[in-house]
Amino acid sequence: MEIIDKNTVSAENQLSVSQYVQIHYPQNNGMRIMFIGNSITLHGILPKIGWHHEHGMAASCREKDYVHIVESAVLKKHIDATFCICQVAFWENNYKSGTEHLHLYESARDFEPDVIIMRAVENCPRDNHNSDLFKKQYGALIDYLNKNGKAKIIITDSFWPHIADKDIKEYADENGYPFVALSDLPSDQSTMAFGLFEHDGVAHHPSDKGMALIAKRIINCLDSNGVI
């Protein structure tokens, strides 16, 4: 069952191009972890839809989005870890010509991560879906950001069930990458921020509970695969 037929938070202008790539704890020189994501990972302030924050939509504060929860867990074991957010909503919306847009994320490529957490798909158009093309472009994005081919890759499916979820699982299996299932979470509506935001698209995003569950599954995967 599709919880959301169309994400009404536009994939356009979630961030300015200069904000697509952001580094957390840049002073650190230990383990390097990259989050590839969309508005669930990071969305800039956009008052016209009632979003007045700059973190993962729709967490109540920065510390409660999944990125910061995962960062906190990693830092408990690796106090010198550093993190990169690569916000790819634009790529998602234009993934069919995705290789033409990879240059937008060059500074993320230069981060040279040890670990990549790939958590993006929700903005990819569902119409005229081509599984082979999707997997080709999805893999090309990961390969581009894995500059030296050294990163351990963690793959998640969508938060809202998406036609490409099966392709993502196949891609993970074909490449031997650990896979984290998330698309069952919205079956519990308390994992979304209903009643907290007037804009329907914002309200469909993960609540603090949803963010915590996303983070827990990712942390468990990192731990069970010996990454942290």
Backbone as a chain_set.jsonl record, in Angstrom:
{"seq": "MEIIDKNTVSAENQLSVSQYVQIHYPQNNGMRIMFIGNSITLHGILPKIGWHHEHGMAASCREKDYVHIVESAVLKKHIDATFCICQVAFWENNYKSGTEHLHLYESARDFEPDVIIMRAVENCPRDNHNSDLFKKQYGALIDYLNKNGKAKIIITDSFWPHIADKDIKEYADENGYPFVALSDLPSDQSTMAFGLFEHDGVAHHPSDKGMALIAKRIINCLDSNGVI", "coords": {"N": [[0.849, -1.202, 0.0], [0.568, 2.175, -0.888], [1.541, 4.836, 0.999], [1.791, 7.466, 0.414], [0.984, 9.028, -2.527], [2.157, 10.976, -4.048], [4.879, 12.99, -3.382], [4.368, 15.996, -2.039], [6.056, 17.962, -1.215], [8.144, 19.875, -2.915], [10.798, 18.707, -4.993], [12.469, 20.556, -5.976], [14.536, 23.338, -5.175], [14.997, 22.766, -2.466], [17.291, 23.224, -1.181], [19.872, 25.684, -1.686], [22.183, 25.447, -4.42], [24.774, 25.647, -3.453], [24.521, 24.575, -0.966], [24.139, 21.894, -1.184], [26.034, 20.059, -0.424], [27.305, 19.395, 2.715], [29.418, 19.585, 5.558], [29.824, 18.03, 8.654], [31.379, 18.44, 11.795], [33.967, 19.221, 10.787], [36.527, 19.593, 11.727], [37.46, 17.213, 12.633], [39.362, 14.192, 12.047], [38.976, 11.498, 11.712], [37.093, 8.49, 11.209], [35.12, 8.622, 8.254], [31.987, 9.446, 7.291], [29.337, 9.384, 5.01], [26.151, 10.707, 4.29], [23.778, 10.145, 1.92], [21.017, 11.743, 0.709], [17.685, 13.215, 0.898], [15.002, 15.501, 1.443], [14.294, 14.313, 3.85], [16.694, 13.901, 4.967], [17.907, 16.452, 4.917], [16.511, 19.607, 4.764], [16.196, 22.903, 3.679], [15.168, 26.093, 5.132], [11.838, 26.983, 4.496], [9.442, 28.986, 4.43], [6.938, 29.2, 3.084], [5.757, 26.731, 3.003], [5.488, 26.211, 5.595], [7.76, 25.347, 6.913], [10.355, 25.861, 9.008], [12.942, 25.319, 9.627], [16.313, 23.962, 9.433], [17.104, 21.157, 8.874], [16.604, 17.583, 8.946], [13.478, 16.968, 7.597], [10.488, 15.864, 9.14], [11.503, 16.465, 11.679], [11.421, 17.573, 15.097], [13.496, 19.058, 16.066], [16.967, 19.712, 15.374], [18.612, 17.803, 16.622], [17.028, 15.591, 16.681], [16.644, 14.528, 14.188], [17.273, 11.842, 11.824], [19.905, 11.784, 10.879], [21.473, 13.239, 12.756], [21.05, 11.71, 15.014], [22.248, 9.275, 14.277], [24.86, 10.229, 13.891], [25.504, 10.967, 16.537], [25.519, 8.449, 17.792], [27.649, 7.207, 16.439], [29.788, 8.873, 17.167], [30.106, 8.258, 19.828], [31.608, 5.996, 19.793], [33.614, 6.546, 18.011], [35.302, 9.105, 18.408], [36.485, 10.979, 16.848], [35.22, 11.147, 14.456], [34.01, 12.293, 11.273], [31.528, 13.867, 9.185], [29.558, 13.854, 6.19], [26.963, 15.415, 4.47], [25.191, 14.747, 1.612], [22.975, 16.119, -0.338], [20.559, 15.078, -2.438], [18.162, 15.667, -3.765], [17.605, 17.076, -6.116], [18.971, 15.505, -8.017], [17.46, 13.127, -7.728], [14.944, 13.914, -8.742], [15.613, 14.243, -11.341], [16.724, 11.894, -12.206], [16.809, 10.228, -14.441], [18.445, 11.37, -16.286], [20.71, 11.355, -14.827], [23.576, 11.16, -14.765], [24.404, 13.477, -15.953], [24.289, 15.347, -14.015], [25.996, 14.863, -11.944], [28.243, 16.376, -11.373], [27.408, 18.338, -9.662], [27.835, 17.424, -7.157], [30.487, 17.282, -6.594], [32.175, 18.179, -4.512], [31.358, 16.545, -2.449], [32.197, 14.094, -3.395], [34.926, 14.521, -3.186], [35.22, 14.355, -0.482], [35.766, 11.763, 0.149], [34.61, 9.292, 1.471], [34.602, 6.801, 4.128], [32.45, 5.316, 4.694], [29.305, 5.013, 3.164], [26.004, 5.956, 3.432], [23.25, 5.273, 1.794], [20.34, 6.803, 1.26], [18.024, 7.521, -0.404], [15.391, 8.145, -2.674], [12.784, 8.899, -2.759], [11.932, 11.177, -4.207], [12.182, 10.436, -6.815], [10.682, 10.227, -9.96], [7.655, 8.402, -10.41], [6.25, 7.707, -12.631], [6.268, 5.978, -15.768], [8.301, 4.177, -15.087], [11.477, 2.703, -15.305], [13.168, -0.06, -14.587], [15.784, -1.006, -15.159], [17.109, 1.289, -16.096], [16.85, 2.886, -13.829], [18.387, 1.462, -11.869], [20.884, 1.575, -13.092], [21.469, 4.365, -13.069], [21.243, 4.923, -10.353], [23.305, 3.342, -9.304], [25.418, 4.621, -10.6], [25.509, 7.1, -9.348], [26.248, 6.394, -6.718], [28.735, 5.185, -7.258], [30.134, 7.379, -8.28], [30.349, 9.032, -6.023], [31.798, 7.424, -4.384], [34.705, 7.734, -4.574], [37.305, 6.515, -4.533], [36.602, 3.922, -4.465], [36.623, 2.674, -2.0], [34.785, 2.814, 0.015], [32.508, 1.487, 2.447], [29.302, 0.432, 1.743], [26.023, 1.203, 2.639], [22.691, 0.457, 2.103], [19.42, 1.79, 1.894], [15.856, 1.357, 1.529], [12.922, 3.238, 0.486], [11.237, 5.672, 2.602], [8.518, 6.218, 2.273], [6.62, 3.808, 0.664], [7.791, 2.892, -2.542], [7.855, 2.561, -6.1], [10.374, 1.894, -6.973], [11.583, 0.517, -4.93], [11.939, -2.284, -5.02], [13.881, -2.459, -6.952], [16.01, -1.215, -5.699], [16.515, -2.999, -3.596], [17.27, -5.231, -5.123], [19.565, -4.157, -6.338], [21.213, -3.791, -4.076], [21.492, -6.475, -3.243], [22.701, -7.617, -5.519], [25.171, -6.409, -5.451], [26.182, -7.076, -3.036], [25.749, -5.449, -0.822], [24.932, -4.311, 2.462], [21.508, -4.092, 3.456], [18.886, -1.958, 4.463], [15.662, -2.048, 5.454], [12.998, 0.229, 5.256], [10.497, 0.919, 4.396], [8.258, -0.131, 5.561], [7.674, 1.336, 7.764], [5.801, 3.609, 7.695], [3.347, 2.341, 7.974], [2.571, 2.501, 10.533], [1.075, 5.24, 11.54], [1.963, 7.081, 13.375], [4.6, 7.408, 12.945], [4.851, 9.439, 11.224], [4.469, 13.026, 10.788], [1.834, 13.945, 11.309], [-0.663, 16.367, 12.05], [1.09, 18.146, 13.12], [2.025, 19.886, 11.279], [0.716, 22.115, 8.86], [0.955, 21.872, 6.11], [0.483, 19.271, 3.875], [2.424, 17.655, 2.652], [4.751, 18.143, 4.183], [3.839, 17.165, 6.628], [3.664, 14.459, 6.093], [6.24, 13.63, 6.316], [8.887, 12.066, 8.289], [8.127, 11.848, 11.732], [9.426, 12.669, 15.027], [9.457, 10.16, 16.217], [9.453, 8.531, 13.919], [11.915, 9.312, 12.765], [13.654, 8.45, 14.777], [13.319, 5.689, 14.595], [14.206, 5.167, 11.98], [16.898, 5.898, 12.318], [17.653, 4.038, 14.294], [17.517, 1.579, 12.922], [19.457, 1.965, 10.948], [21.754, 2.348, 12.525], [21.868, -0.141, 13.818], [22.437, -1.723, 11.601], [24.953, -0.693, 10.801], [26.388, -1.446, 13.052], [26.065, -4.282, 13.162], [27.38, -5.01, 10.883], [29.96, -4.45, 11.399], [30.86, -1.873, 11.045], [30.825, 0.214, 12.841]], "CA": [[0.0, 0.0, 0.0], [1.316, 3.417, -0.924], [1.101, 5.788, 2.01], [1.756, 8.766, -0.239], [1.049, 8.836, -3.966], [3.078, 11.963, -4.596], [5.463, 13.859, -2.374], [4.004, 17.369, -2.4], [7.181, 18.854, -0.946], [8.855, 19.885, -4.181], [12.213, 18.352, -5.009], [13.204, 21.746, -6.4], [14.807, 24.431, -4.236], [15.062, 22.374, -1.059], [18.51, 23.907, -0.749], [20.616, 26.298, -2.771], [23.203, 24.524, -4.928], [25.955, 25.721, -2.581], [24.236, 23.85, 0.273], [23.894, 20.477, -1.465], [27.031, 19.276, 0.31], [27.653, 20.023, 3.985], [30.296, 18.774, 6.403], [29.663, 18.159, 10.099], [32.619, 18.171, 12.522], [35.054, 19.249, 9.805], [37.822, 19.616, 12.403], [37.857, 15.844, 12.955], [40.094, 13.524, 10.957], [38.825, 10.06, 11.863], [36.16, 7.836, 10.289], [34.409, 9.569, 7.394], [30.699, 8.866, 6.946], [28.513, 10.221, 4.141], [24.72, 10.457, 4.148], [23.176, 10.596, 0.674], [19.597, 11.798, 1.024], [16.81, 14.256, 0.368], [14.447, 16.344, 2.5], [14.299, 13.574, 5.114], [18.058, 14.082, 5.465], [18.151, 17.881, 5.127], [15.727, 20.552, 3.957], [16.373, 24.273, 4.133], [14.006, 26.868, 5.583], [10.91, 27.318, 3.413], [8.242, 29.422, 5.159], [5.678, 29.083, 2.351], [5.137, 25.442, 3.322], [5.453, 26.08, 7.041], [8.967, 24.682, 7.409], [11.194, 26.971, 9.473], [14.158, 24.721, 10.175], [17.299, 23.493, 8.465], [17.533, 19.806, 9.218], [15.738, 16.586, 8.338], [12.038, 17.189, 7.699], [9.896, 16.917, 9.909], [11.939, 16.352, 13.069], [11.094, 18.769, 15.874], [14.726, 19.832, 16.222], [18.092, 19.118, 14.651], [19.143, 16.64, 17.322], [16.109, 14.465, 16.579], [16.545, 13.923, 12.861], [18.011, 10.576, 11.829], [21.328, 12.038, 10.653], [22.145, 13.636, 13.996], [21.01, 10.568, 15.936], [23.307, 8.359, 13.846], [26.139, 10.867, 14.199], [25.73, 10.868, 17.982], [25.876, 7.064, 18.104], [28.988, 6.952, 15.913], [30.77, 9.644, 17.935], [30.344, 7.589, 21.112], [32.63, 4.973, 19.568], [34.677, 7.124, 17.186], [35.137, 10.509, 18.823], [37.083, 11.873, 15.853], [34.534, 10.943, 13.178], [33.499, 13.457, 10.557], [30.356, 13.444, 8.421], [29.19, 14.644, 5.017], [25.619, 15.284, 3.917], [25.068, 15.013, 0.175], [21.527, 16.222, -0.53], [20.44, 14.777, -3.864], [16.778, 15.774, -4.233], [17.628, 17.486, -7.523], [19.329, 14.305, -8.784], [16.303, 12.231, -7.714], [13.905, 14.422, -9.632], [16.14, 14.197, -12.706], [17.645, 10.756, -12.207], [16.909, 9.572, -15.754], [19.637, 11.967, -16.9], [21.479, 11.596, -13.603], [25.016, 11.345, -14.939], [24.653, 14.859, -16.371], [24.206, 16.235, -12.856], [26.885, 14.405, -10.882], [29.212, 17.423, -11.036], [26.876, 19.153, -8.569], [28.223, 16.803, -5.892], [31.93, 17.055, -6.665], [32.809, 18.366, -3.202], [31.068, 15.341, -1.662], [33.132, 13.086, -3.94], [36.255, 14.817, -2.646], [35.207, 13.986, 0.938], [36.342, 10.413, 0.162], [34.076, 8.639, 2.669], [34.855, 5.403, 4.478], [31.125, 4.699, 4.746], [28.229, 5.744, 2.505], [24.639, 5.527, 3.752], [22.432, 5.718, 0.665], [18.949, 6.837, 1.722], [17.37, 8.452, -1.324], [14.593, 7.634, -3.787], [11.397, 9.363, -2.656], [11.596, 12.18, -5.224], [12.309, 9.893, -8.171], [9.363, 10.091, -10.585], [7.115, 7.042, -10.465], [5.669, 7.468, -13.956], [7.128, 5.392, -16.794], [9.482, 3.68, -14.381], [12.295, 1.72, -15.998], [14.028, -0.613, -13.534], [17.18, -1.09, -15.59], [17.65, 2.644, -16.106], [16.96, 3.346, -12.449], [19.538, 0.836, -11.2], [22.1, 2.099, -13.712], [21.733, 5.719, -12.59], [21.425, 4.808, -8.898], [24.662, 2.86, -9.105], [26.374, 5.619, -11.079], [25.629, 8.12, -8.298], [27.051, 5.834, -5.629], [30.11, 5.012, -7.723], [30.755, 8.703, -8.394], [30.661, 9.545, -4.687], [32.789, 6.504, -3.823], [35.783, 8.143, -5.482], [38.394, 5.549, -4.578], [36.055, 2.581, -4.375], [36.993, 2.068, -0.716], [33.734, 3.0, 1.026], [31.502, 0.484, 2.737], [28.027, 0.993, 1.293], [24.786, 0.777, 3.291], [21.572, 0.84, 1.237], [18.067, 1.707, 2.445], [14.776, 1.673, 0.591], [12.252, 4.503, 0.756], [10.386, 5.786, 3.788], [7.197, 5.948, 1.71], [6.787, 2.764, -0.349], [8.056, 3.453, -3.864], [7.963, 1.545, -7.143], [11.781, 1.526, -7.148], [12.116, -0.2, -3.765], [12.398, -3.614, -5.421], [15.132, -2.265, -7.692], [17.04, -0.897, -4.712], [16.86, -4.263, -2.934], [18.02, -6.025, -6.098], [20.885, -3.541, -6.48], [21.98, -4.131, -2.882], [21.8, -7.913, -3.285], [23.629, -7.885, -6.624], [26.491, -5.862, -5.124], [26.592, -7.545, -1.719], [25.71, -4.349, 0.14], [23.901, -4.425, 3.495], [20.256, -3.427, 3.101], [18.035, -1.576, 5.582], [14.278, -1.817, 5.026], [12.317, 1.317, 5.968], [9.204, 1.256, 3.792], [7.153, -0.602, 6.406], [7.476, 2.225, 8.917], [4.584, 4.426, 7.671], [2.128, 1.597, 8.321], [2.237, 3.12, 11.816], [0.997, 6.655, 11.169], [2.67, 7.924, 14.346], [5.958, 7.65, 12.45], [4.794, 10.659, 10.419], [4.229, 14.22, 11.605], [0.464, 14.422, 11.139], [-1.159, 17.241, 13.109], [2.13, 19.077, 13.562], [2.279, 20.824, 10.184], [-0.456, 22.314, 8.022], [1.246, 21.4, 4.758], [0.333, 17.817, 3.865], [3.69, 17.024, 2.307], [5.623, 18.207, 5.355], [3.279, 16.29, 7.654], [3.944, 13.069, 5.729], [7.635, 13.319, 6.618], [9.027, 11.361, 9.563], [8.056, 12.492, 13.035], [10.562, 12.305, 15.878], [9.419, 8.699, 16.34], [9.898, 7.969, 12.649], [13.351, 9.564, 12.646], [14.361, 7.583, 15.724], [13.285, 4.319, 14.085], [15.135, 5.134, 10.847], [18.251, 5.918, 12.877], [17.915, 2.775, 14.994], [17.777, 0.523, 11.937], [20.751, 2.234, 10.318], [22.787, 2.089, 13.542], [21.965, -1.594, 13.979], [23.107, -2.237, 10.411], [26.346, -0.321, 10.92], [26.973, -2.242, 14.133], [26.095, -5.705, 12.831], [28.321, -5.205, 9.778], [31.29, -4.109, 11.858], [31.282, -0.547, 10.585], [31.094, 0.998, 14.054]], "C": [[0.873, 1.237, 0.0], [0.718, 4.402, 0.072], [0.953, 7.17, 1.398], [1.929, 8.547, -1.73], [2.037, 9.789, -4.623], [3.569, 12.837, -3.465], [5.202, 15.303, -2.779], [4.983, 18.405, -1.864], [8.077, 18.791, -2.171], [10.309, 19.473, -4.012], [13.085, 19.529, -5.424], [13.371, 22.707, -5.235], [14.692, 24.025, -2.77], [16.26, 23.024, -0.382], [19.062, 24.671, -1.941], [21.717, 25.328, -3.187], [24.419, 24.501, -4.016], [25.764, 24.96, -1.276], [24.023, 22.351, 0.049], [24.83, 19.572, -0.659], [27.434, 20.036, 1.557], [28.468, 19.045, 4.824], [29.997, 19.073, 7.87], [30.948, 17.696, 10.788], [33.814, 18.153, 11.571], [36.438, 19.24, 10.435], [38.332, 18.21, 12.702], [38.527, 15.175, 11.763], [40.044, 12.005, 11.08], [37.903, 9.476, 10.809], [35.315, 8.86, 9.549], [33.127, 8.899, 6.897], [29.883, 9.861, 6.126], [27.065, 9.754, 4.171], [24.279, 11.004, 2.79], [21.668, 10.601, 0.893], [18.874, 12.947, 0.367], [16.252, 15.075, 1.526], [14.398, 15.639, 3.841], [15.667, 13.692, 5.78], [18.337, 15.542, 5.805], [17.269, 18.691, 4.188], [15.937, 21.942, 4.542], [15.065, 24.932, 4.521], [13.146, 27.249, 4.382], [9.566, 27.71, 4.038], [6.937, 29.182, 4.416], [5.009, 27.727, 2.535], [5.159, 25.18, 4.825], [6.642, 25.34, 7.632], [10.016, 25.749, 7.719], [12.513, 26.482, 10.057], [15.126, 24.365, 9.051], [17.895, 22.19, 8.987], [16.559, 18.832, 8.556], [14.272, 16.857, 8.628], [11.377, 15.866, 8.135], [10.219, 16.717, 11.397], [11.699, 17.667, 13.799], [12.314, 19.647, 16.124], [15.853, 19.056, 15.55], [18.555, 17.815, 15.298], [18.271, 15.394, 17.161], [15.895, 13.977, 15.151], [17.488, 12.715, 12.802], [19.505, 10.774, 11.65], [22.034, 12.324, 11.968], [22.105, 12.529, 15.046], [22.101, 9.561, 15.573], [24.676, 8.948, 14.164], [26.481, 10.722, 15.677], [26.166, 9.462, 18.371], [27.291, 6.742, 17.632], [30.046, 7.636, 16.775], [31.047, 9.038, 19.314], [31.439, 6.541, 20.999], [33.836, 5.504, 18.811], [34.629, 8.636, 17.377], [35.698, 11.486, 17.799], [36.432, 11.7, 14.478], [34.085, 12.27, 12.582], [32.452, 12.975, 9.555], [30.094, 14.408, 7.26], [27.739, 14.36, 4.67], [25.685, 15.645, 2.442], [23.581, 14.957, -0.156], [21.227, 16.159, -2.025], [19.003, 14.849, -4.383], [16.72, 16.185, -5.702], [17.962, 16.287, -8.413], [18.139, 13.351, -8.853], [15.27, 12.652, -8.755], [14.307, 14.308, -11.103], [17.011, 12.964, -12.928], [17.813, 10.113, -13.584], [18.057, 10.138, -16.584], [20.677, 12.247, -15.817], [22.952, 11.853, -13.811], [25.363, 12.756, -15.381], [24.747, 15.808, -15.173], [25.181, 15.872, -11.743], [27.879, 15.477, -10.452], [28.726, 18.31, -9.893], [27.371, 18.666, -7.212], [29.724, 16.517, -5.836], [32.6, 17.198, -5.303], [32.507, 17.212, -2.263], [31.988, 14.209, -2.115], [34.516, 13.268, -3.331], [36.346, 14.554, -1.143], [35.836, 12.611, 1.142], [35.902, 9.629, 1.403], [34.583, 7.217, 2.854], [33.55, 4.612, 4.452], [30.151, 5.608, 4.0], [26.906, 5.123, 2.912], [23.734, 6.128, 2.687], [20.959, 5.622, 1.053], [18.181, 7.856, 0.896], [16.602, 7.678, -2.379], [13.238, 8.329, -3.858], [10.988, 10.371, -3.72], [11.754, 11.667, -6.647], [10.916, 9.71, -8.769], [8.937, 8.633, -10.694], [6.594, 6.689, -11.858], [6.708, 6.892, -14.919], [8.437, 4.862, -16.206], [10.17, 2.58, -15.192], [13.324, 1.187, -15.004], [15.496, -0.628, -13.925], [17.835, 0.286, -15.582], [17.834, 3.153, -14.685], [18.208, 2.769, -11.784], [20.858, 1.338, -11.779], [22.453, 3.468, -13.146], [21.973, 5.754, -11.073], [22.855, 4.37, -8.587], [25.708, 3.866, -9.534], [26.577, 6.724, -10.039], [26.51, 7.611, -7.163], [28.508, 5.699, -6.061], [30.841, 6.344, -7.834], [31.201, 9.21, -7.027], [31.663, 8.659, -3.955], [34.06, 6.607, -4.669], [36.867, 7.085, -5.64], [37.912, 4.108, -4.459], [36.286, 1.9, -3.043], [35.853, 2.066, 0.291], [32.902, 1.737, 1.206], [30.139, 1.123, 2.47], [26.882, 0.362, 2.071], [23.628, 1.32, 2.463], [20.267, 0.768, 2.033], [17.052, 1.898, 1.323], [14.091, 2.951, 1.037], [11.506, 4.478, 2.083], [8.931, 5.579, 3.381], [7.372, 4.889, 0.638], [6.818, 3.338, -1.765], [8.228, 2.319, -4.862], [9.4, 1.058, -7.318], [12.353, 0.742, -5.972], [12.653, -1.578, -4.144], [13.718, -3.518, -6.185], [16.291, -1.99, -6.73], [17.484, -2.166, -3.989], [17.666, -5.157, -3.871], [19.44, -5.486, -6.258], [21.764, -3.888, -5.28], [22.407, -5.593, -2.909], [22.846, -8.226, -4.344], [25.053, -7.438, -6.297], [26.985, -6.284, -3.749], [26.615, -6.459, -0.665], [24.645, -4.614, 1.202], [22.698, -3.555, 3.166], [19.427, -3.183, 4.348], [16.643, -1.26, 5.055], [13.635, -0.746, 5.903], [10.862, 1.473, 5.547], [8.006, 0.708, 4.558], [6.788, 0.396, 7.496], [6.183, 3.037, 8.852], [3.288, 3.659, 7.896], [1.654, 1.973, 9.718], [2.244, 4.625, 11.586], [1.675, 7.584, 12.171], [4.128, 8.136, 13.957], [6.015, 8.859, 11.53], [4.259, 11.812, 11.266], [2.835, 14.805, 11.406], [0.023, 15.25, 12.343], [-0.159, 18.27, 13.592], [2.438, 20.146, 12.515], [1.038, 20.911, 9.31], [-0.242, 21.752, 6.626], [1.281, 19.868, 4.758], [1.648, 17.106, 3.578], [4.665, 17.025, 3.465], [5.152, 17.209, 6.405], [3.497, 14.811, 7.35], [5.386, 12.666, 6.022], [7.752, 12.688, 8.01], [8.923, 12.279, 10.778], [9.322, 12.155, 13.82], [10.622, 10.785, 16.058], [9.917, 8.038, 15.06], [11.393, 8.124, 12.459], [14.142, 8.627, 13.551], [14.41, 6.14, 15.219], [14.184, 4.156, 12.859], [16.568, 5.042, 11.364], [18.596, 4.589, 13.536], [18.26, 1.67, 14.015], [19.119, 0.721, 11.247], [21.889, 1.93, 11.287], [22.973, 0.588, 13.734], [22.694, -2.233, 12.797], [24.606, -1.916, 10.446], [27.063, -1.192, 11.944], [27.12, -3.707, 13.721], [27.056, -6.018, 11.69], [29.734, -4.729, 10.118], [31.791, -2.762, 11.409], [31.601, 0.365, 11.766], [31.221, 0.059, 15.239]], "O": [[1.81, 1.343, 0.791], [-0.459, 4.753, -0.008], [0.096, 7.952, 1.809], [2.914, 7.944, -2.158], [2.672, 9.455, -5.623], [2.777, 13.364, -2.683], [5.764, 15.78, -3.765], [4.766, 19.604, -2.037], [8.701, 17.763, -2.434], [10.967, 19.831, -3.035], [14.302, 19.5, -5.243], [12.47, 22.872, -4.413], [14.331, 24.844, -1.925], [16.244, 23.327, 0.811], [18.753, 24.341, -3.086], [22.136, 24.483, -2.395], [25.03, 23.45, -3.825], [26.731, 24.721, -0.553], [23.753, 21.619, 1.001], [24.46, 18.465, -0.267], [27.856, 21.189, 1.477], [28.233, 17.837, 4.799], [29.927, 20.234, 8.273], [31.533, 16.682, 10.407], [34.582, 17.19, 11.548], [37.42, 18.919, 9.766], [39.515, 18.033, 12.995], [38.288, 15.546, 10.614], [40.945, 11.306, 10.616], [37.919, 9.904, 9.655], [34.851, 9.839, 10.133], [33.178, 7.907, 6.17], [29.753, 11.028, 6.494], [26.785, 8.558, 4.087], [24.397, 12.204, 2.541], [21.094, 9.566, 1.229], [19.363, 13.567, -0.577], [16.964, 15.318, 2.5], [14.453, 16.299, 4.879], [15.785, 13.594, 7.001], [18.927, 15.844, 6.842], [17.279, 18.486, 2.975], [15.863, 22.132, 5.757], [13.986, 24.395, 4.27], [13.645, 27.767, 3.383], [8.665, 26.881, 4.161], [5.908, 28.975, 5.059], [3.819, 27.583, 2.254], [4.883, 24.067, 5.274], [6.549, 24.773, 8.72], [10.5, 26.445, 6.826], [13.123, 27.158, 10.885], [14.79, 24.457, 7.871], [19.027, 22.142, 9.468], [15.776, 19.229, 7.694], [13.876, 16.962, 9.789], [11.68, 14.829, 7.546], [9.339, 16.787, 12.254], [11.764, 18.741, 13.201], [12.179, 20.847, 16.366], [15.696, 17.885, 15.204], [18.853, 16.842, 14.605], [18.705, 14.282, 17.459], [15.057, 13.106, 14.918], [18.39, 12.584, 13.63], [20.298, 10.016, 12.209], [23.07, 11.729, 12.265], [23.013, 12.418, 15.871], [22.798, 9.053, 16.452], [25.556, 8.241, 14.654], [27.614, 10.393, 16.028], [27.074, 9.295, 19.185], [28.047, 6.081, 18.343], [31.082, 7.043, 17.079], [32.103, 9.28, 19.898], [32.118, 6.23, 21.978], [34.944, 4.983, 18.945], [33.994, 9.352, 16.603], [35.424, 12.684, 17.868], [37.02, 12.061, 13.458], [33.819, 13.236, 13.297], [32.48, 11.822, 9.125], [30.371, 15.604, 7.344], [27.33, 13.202, 4.585], [26.173, 16.712, 2.071], [22.998, 13.876, -0.243], [21.588, 17.059, -2.782], [18.662, 14.16, -5.345], [15.875, 15.692, -6.45], [17.318, 16.075, -9.44], [17.837, 12.82, -9.922], [14.791, 11.836, -9.542], [13.456, 14.279, -11.992], [17.93, 12.989, -13.747], [18.853, 9.516, -13.863], [18.578, 9.468, -17.475], [21.418, 13.229, -15.877], [23.536, 12.679, -13.109], [26.5, 13.194, -15.204], [25.226, 16.935, -15.302], [25.185, 16.52, -10.696], [28.313, 15.494, -9.3], [29.53, 18.962, -9.227], [27.333, 19.408, -6.23], [30.17, 15.621, -5.118], [33.496, 16.422, -4.971], [33.304, 16.918, -1.372], [32.497, 13.452, -1.287], [35.194, 12.295, -3.002], [37.446, 14.535, -0.59], [36.383, 12.334, 2.21], [36.716, 9.336, 2.279], [34.94, 6.527, 1.899], [33.544, 3.403, 4.221], [30.167, 6.826, 4.18], [26.701, 3.919, 2.761], [23.482, 7.333, 2.676], [20.398, 4.532, 1.164], [17.748, 8.894, 1.394], [17.09, 6.683, -2.914], [12.609, 8.343, -4.916], [9.818, 10.421, -4.1], [11.481, 12.402, -7.595], [10.055, 9.095, -8.14], [9.734, 7.754, -11.022], [6.508, 5.515, -12.218], [7.879, 7.271, -14.885], [9.52, 5.071, -16.753], [9.527, 1.658, -15.693], [14.249, 1.904, -14.623], [16.359, -0.299, -13.111], [18.967, 0.442, -15.125], [18.848, 3.775, -14.368], [18.998, 3.51, -11.2], [21.836, 1.507, -11.051], [23.604, 3.712, -12.782], [22.801, 6.521, -10.583], [23.525, 4.944, -7.728], [26.768, 3.965, -8.916], [27.689, 7.224, -9.871], [27.41, 8.314, -6.703], [29.414, 6.061, -5.31], [32.028, 6.432, -7.521], [32.298, 9.752, -6.886], [32.305, 9.105, -3.004], [34.426, 5.674, -5.383], [37.297, 6.793, -6.756], [38.719, 3.183, -4.363], [36.162, 0.679, -2.946], [35.938, 1.389, 1.316], [32.629, 1.013, 0.249], [29.868, 2.233, 2.928], [26.778, -0.861, 2.157], [23.588, 2.512, 2.156], [20.032, -0.198, 2.759], [17.346, 2.518, 0.301], [14.622, 3.676, 1.879], [11.187, 3.416, 2.618], [8.191, 4.858, 4.05], [8.219, 5.062, -0.238], [5.981, 4.162, -2.135], [8.695, 1.237, -4.505], [9.621, -0.068, -7.764], [13.515, 0.339, -6.021], [13.7, -1.996, -3.649], [14.57, -4.4, -6.074], [17.406, -2.472, -6.928], [18.678, -2.387, -3.79], [18.643, -5.774, -3.449], [20.401, -6.254, -6.308], [22.932, -4.24, -5.449], [23.563, -5.908, -2.627], [23.768, -9.004, -4.102], [26.022, -8.009, -6.797], [28.079, -5.899, -3.335], [27.401, -6.523, 0.28], [23.56, -5.094, 0.874], [22.837, -2.438, 2.667], [19.274, -4.069, 5.188], [16.466, -0.309, 4.294], [13.714, -0.802, 7.13], [10.075, 2.094, 6.261], [6.864, 1.042, 4.243], [5.71, 0.309, 8.084], [5.507, 3.153, 9.874], [2.226, 4.274, 8.0], [0.484, 1.79, 10.055], [3.311, 5.224, 11.452], [1.935, 8.746, 11.859], [4.82, 8.951, 14.568], [7.095, 9.264, 11.1], [3.671, 11.598, 12.325], [2.674, 16.024, 11.342], [0.288, 14.897, 13.492], [-0.497, 19.159, 14.374], [3.035, 21.177, 12.823], [0.384, 19.902, 9.049], [-1.172, 21.211, 6.027], [2.01, 19.252, 5.534], [1.953, 16.08, 4.186], [5.337, 16.023, 3.712], [5.958, 16.495, 7.001], [3.513, 13.993, 8.269], [5.716, 11.481, 5.978], [6.822, 12.769, 8.812], [9.548, 13.338, 10.836], [10.188, 11.435, 13.325], [11.703, 10.195, 16.052], [10.708, 7.097, 15.109], [12.07, 7.185, 12.042], [15.168, 8.079, 13.149], [15.415, 5.45, 15.392], [14.849, 3.131, 12.71], [17.352, 4.211, 10.904], [19.699, 4.072, 13.361], [19.195, 0.904, 14.249], [19.838, -0.245, 10.99], [22.883, 1.315, 10.901], [24.102, 0.101, 13.806], [23.473, -3.17, 12.973], [25.432, -2.78, 10.151], [28.198, -1.619, 11.73], [28.18, -4.304, 13.91], [27.498, -7.158, 11.543], [30.592, -4.618, 9.242], [32.997, -2.517, 11.388], [32.521, 1.181, 11.706], [31.449, 0.509, 16.362]]}, "num_chains": 1, "name": "protein.A"}
